[in-house]
Amino acid sequence: MKIEELTAKVLENNPSMDRYQLALAVSKRSDELLNGATSKLNINPKSVKAADLALMEIAEGLVSVKGFTNKEA
C-alpha cells in the first residue's frame, strides 16, 4: 500500500487526529524501531525505512497512538 493510502487510512480511522499529530506519532515509533524495538509486522526491517514501517504499524492498528483512539473508554 502506498504511503498516501496508509496516511488516509489512519486519519479516516482516527478522526480526532490530524496530519501533524500523525507525523509526531510516526516519528516517535520510528525512533523506537531505530533504537532496537521489534517490529510488529512480518516484514524485514532492513528492507523498509523505519518511518514507513512505523506508519504501516499504526495503520494496521498494531501500535496505538495514545490519546487518539476511536474506542470508547
CORWO-V676114 format. One record per backbone hydrogen bond with DSSP energy under -1.0 kcal/mol. NH is the residue of the N-H (numbers start at 1). CO is the residue of the C=O. If there is no record, write none. Layout:
BEGIN
[[NH	CO] [NH	CO]]
END
This chain:
BEGIN
[[6	2] [7	3] [8	4] [9	5] [10	6] [11	7] [12	8] [13	9] [14	10] [17	14] [22	18] [23	19] [24	20] [25	21] [26	22] [27	23] [28	24] [29	25] [30	26] [31	27] [32	28] [33	29] [34	30] [35	31] [36	33] [37	32] [43	41] [47	44] [53	49] [54	50] [55	51] [56	52] [57	53] [58	54] [59	55] [60	56] [62	57] [63	57] [68	65]]
END
